Amino acid sequence: MRRLTYYVASTLDGFIASPQGAYDFFKMEPDYLDAIAAEYPETLPASYRAFRGLSGPGQHFDTVLEGRNTYQVGLDAGVTNAYPHLEHYVFSRTLTQSPDPKVTISTTPLATVRELKAREGRGIWLCGGGALAAELRPEIDAYVIKLNPVIVGSGIKLVDTGFSPQRLQLTGARTLASGVVFLNYVRQPA
């Protein structure tokens, strides 16, 4: 069965974006981009993949999931599909028609993810955001948190569930010279 991985950048105080959805406070240092290009090249937008000369299937994922607000960042920049190399799903209650033929709009995150997990293929990447992560939390098998050395005080939470403890098991950690720490976790068995 395929795994759902929440692969996302976070601040030290647990936010993935500003209250308005911006994430430009995350510094894209060369070592950070090099680490992503080496380990998770499929998570880079198509334009940057082309710039870096990256092509072909990724190492981990063949499917990407986004919430409506995360997807809107690309739309605002004129990009209807930042990940044409992946099967692409956007979950929305307000967006009824896809602006791109290769992006599927769904209103049923849990049902869609369960169906995707039952199919053959590589992993499924949950790109964001915090409300979607909260809704999909029962199906998230692994977390890759790119912990950035910045505190922002408020914004969109990593997982917006309220108080609801869930134990995770650390399976790997790598610190970059820029201070970003890649933390890998899996759900702890109940």
C-alpha positions as CSV (number, residue, x, y, z in Angstrom):
1,M,0.0,0.0,0.0
2,R,1.2,3.5,-0.8
3,R,2.2,5.9,1.9
4,L,1.0,9.5,2.5
5,T,3.9,11.7,3.6
6,Y,3.4,15.3,4.8
7,Y,6.6,16.9,3.4
8,V,6.6,20.6,4.4
9,A,8.8,23.4,5.6
10,S,8.1,24.7,9.1
11,T,9.3,27.4,11.4
12,L,10.6,26.6,14.9
13,D,7.3,27.7,16.3
14,G,5.2,25.4,14.1
15,F,4.0,27.5,11.2
16,I,4.1,26.7,7.5
17,A,3.1,30.1,6.2
18,S,2.1,33.6,7.3
19,P,-1.5,34.4,8.2
20,Q,-2.0,35.5,4.6
21,G,-0.4,32.3,3.2
22,A,3.0,33.8,2.3
23,Y,6.2,31.7,2.9
24,D,8.9,34.1,1.7
25,F,10.4,34.2,5.2
26,F,11.9,30.7,4.5
27,K,15.4,31.4,3.1
28,M,16.2,29.3,0.1
29,E,19.9,28.9,0.8
30,P,21.9,26.9,-1.8
31,D,22.5,24.0,0.6
32,Y,18.8,23.7,1.2
33,L,17.9,23.7,-2.5
34,D,20.7,21.3,-3.2
35,A,19.4,18.9,-0.5
36,I,15.9,19.0,-2.0
37,A,17.2,18.5,-5.5
38,A,19.3,15.5,-4.4
39,E,16.7,13.8,-2.2
40,Y,13.3,15.0,-3.2
41,P,13.6,16.4,-6.8
42,E,10.0,15.7,-7.6
43,T,8.9,18.2,-4.9
44,L,10.5,21.1,-6.9
45,P,8.2,23.1,-9.2
46,A,8.6,22.3,-12.9
47,S,10.2,25.6,-13.7
48,Y,12.9,25.1,-11.1
49,R,13.4,21.5,-12.1
50,A,14.0,22.7,-15.7
51,F,16.5,25.3,-14.5
52,R,18.4,22.6,-12.5
53,G,18.2,20.1,-15.4
54,L,16.1,17.7,-13.4
55,S,13.8,15.3,-15.2
56,G,12.2,11.9,-14.9
57,P,10.3,10.4,-12.0
58,G,11.0,11.3,-8.5
59,Q,12.5,9.1,-5.9
60,H,9.6,9.1,-3.4
61,F,6.4,10.5,-4.9
62,D,4.3,10.3,-8.0
63,T,1.3,12.2,-6.6
64,V,0.9,15.6,-4.9
65,L,-2.0,16.8,-2.8
66,E,-2.7,20.5,-2.0
67,G,-5.3,22.4,-0.2
68,R,-7.1,25.3,-2.0
69,N,-5.0,28.0,-0.3
70,T,-1.7,26.4,-1.1
71,Y,-2.8,25.9,-4.7
72,Q,-3.8,29.6,-4.9
73,V,-0.2,30.7,-4.4
74,G,0.6,29.3,-7.8
75,L,-2.5,30.5,-9.4
76,D,-1.8,34.1,-8.2
77,A,1.6,33.7,-10.0
78,G,-0.1,32.5,-13.2
79,V,0.9,28.9,-12.7
80,T,-2.0,26.4,-13.0
81,N,0.1,23.3,-12.4
82,A,3.5,23.7,-10.7
83,Y,3.9,19.9,-10.6
84,P,2.9,18.5,-14.1
85,H,5.4,15.6,-13.6
86,L,3.1,14.4,-10.7
87,E,-0.5,13.3,-10.5
88,H,-2.0,16.4,-9.0
89,Y,-5.0,16.8,-6.7
90,V,-6.4,20.0,-5.1
91,F,-9.0,19.8,-2.3
92,S,-11.5,22.6,-2.4
93,R,-15.1,23.4,-1.5
94,T,-15.0,26.6,-3.5
95,L,-13.0,25.8,-6.7
96,T,-15.5,23.8,-8.8
97,Q,-13.5,23.6,-12.0
98,S,-9.9,22.9,-12.5
99,P,-7.9,25.6,-14.4
100,D,-5.6,22.9,-15.7
101,P,-6.6,19.6,-17.3
102,K,-3.9,17.7,-15.3
103,V,-5.1,19.0,-11.9
104,T,-8.0,17.1,-10.3
105,I,-10.3,19.0,-8.0
106,S,-11.8,17.0,-5.1
107,T,-14.1,17.9,-2.2
108,T,-13.5,14.6,-0.3
109,P,-9.9,14.5,1.0
110,L,-10.2,11.3,3.1
111,A,-12.0,9.2,0.5
112,T,-9.7,10.4,-2.2
113,V,-6.6,9.6,-0.2
114,R,-7.8,6.2,0.7
115,E,-8.5,5.4,-2.9
116,L,-5.1,6.7,-4.0
117,K,-3.4,4.6,-1.2
118,A,-5.1,1.5,-2.5
119,R,-3.6,2.0,-6.0
120,E,-0.2,0.9,-7.2
121,G,2.5,3.5,-7.4
122,R,5.0,5.6,-5.5
123,G,4.3,7.6,-2.4
124,I,1.8,10.4,-2.1
125,W,3.0,13.9,-1.1
126,L,0.9,16.2,1.0
127,C,2.2,19.6,0.1
128,G,0.0,21.7,2.4
129,G,-1.7,23.2,4.1
130,G,-2.4,22.9,7.8
131,A,-6.2,22.5,7.7
132,L,-5.8,19.8,5.0
133,A,-3.1,18.1,7.1
134,A,-5.5,18.1,10.1
135,E,-8.3,16.5,8.0
136,L,-5.9,13.9,6.6
137,R,-4.0,13.2,9.8
138,P,-5.6,9.7,10.2
139,E,-4.0,8.8,6.8
140,I,-0.6,10.4,7.2
141,D,2.0,7.7,7.5
142,A,5.1,9.8,7.6
143,Y,6.3,13.4,8.1
144,V,9.3,15.1,6.6
145,I,9.6,18.4,8.3
146,K,12.1,20.9,6.9
147,L,12.6,22.8,10.2
148,N,13.8,26.3,9.4
149,P,15.7,28.5,11.9
150,V,13.1,31.2,12.1
151,I,10.3,32.1,14.6
152,V,7.3,34.0,13.1
153,G,4.8,34.2,16.0
154,S,1.6,33.4,14.1
155,G,0.4,32.1,10.8
156,I,-0.9,28.8,9.3
157,K,-0.1,26.0,11.7
158,L,1.8,22.9,10.6
159,V,-1.3,20.8,11.6
160,D,-4.4,22.8,12.6
161,T,-6.2,20.3,14.9
162,G,-6.4,22.0,18.2
163,F,-5.1,19.9,21.1
164,S,-4.9,16.3,19.9
165,P,-1.7,14.5,20.8
166,Q,-0.3,12.0,18.3
167,R,3.0,10.2,19.0
168,L,5.6,10.0,16.2
169,Q,8.9,8.1,15.9
170,L,12.0,9.8,14.7
171,T,13.5,7.8,11.8
172,G,16.1,10.3,10.6
173,A,17.6,13.8,11.0
174,R,20.0,15.8,8.9
175,T,21.3,19.3,9.7
176,L,22.4,21.6,6.9
177,A,25.0,24.3,7.2
178,S,22.2,26.9,6.7
179,G,20.6,25.7,9.9
180,V,17.6,23.9,8.3
181,V,17.1,20.4,9.8
182,F,15.3,17.7,7.8
183,L,13.4,15.6,10.4
184,N,11.8,12.3,9.3
185,Y,9.0,10.8,11.4
186,V,6.6,7.9,11.1
187,R,3.4,7.3,13.1
188,Q,4.0,5.4,16.3
189,P,2.0,2.2,16.5
190,A,-1.0,2.6,18.8
